[in-house]
Amino acid sequence: MRIHQFKDYVEEMTFEHAIRIIKSYMGTDDLLAALKGFESRYVECVNGDEDAFYEYQRDYRFEISAFNVLCEGFGKLFAPKEKV
């Protein structure tokens, strides 16, 4: 799941930098656990509250960008093989 992000809050970063950000923010070296934990924390914090959504977007734009970079990268990794 990608997290919707406002254009002004998108931060460009490499895949490796995104890994460091998410692992550090979640306090674990387990990347999968960090991704799942971040997604759960996002859902719990926002929980349909529009004000919370805007605050989270503003306060955690680097972490959301990192999460989205990783989701995009893993999506390519696990995408079905293209037929030639």
C-alpha positions, 0 to 999 in steps of 0.5 A: 500500500502506498500512502497518499502524499501531497506533491509539496511534501514528496522528498526525493531519495534513493532506495538505500536512504529510504531503508535507513529512514524507515528502519531508524524511525521504527527502531528495528533492523528488520525491514519488513517489520519496519514497513508493516509497523509504519503502515500500522502506525499511519493507519492508527494515527490518521484513522479517518481524521482529516486533521490528523491526516494533514498533520501526519503529512506535514510532520512525517513527510520524510518517513512517508516518502521513504515508505513510498519509495520502498513500496515502489521498489518492492512492487517492481521486484515482485511484479510478474515477469514481462513476456518477451 
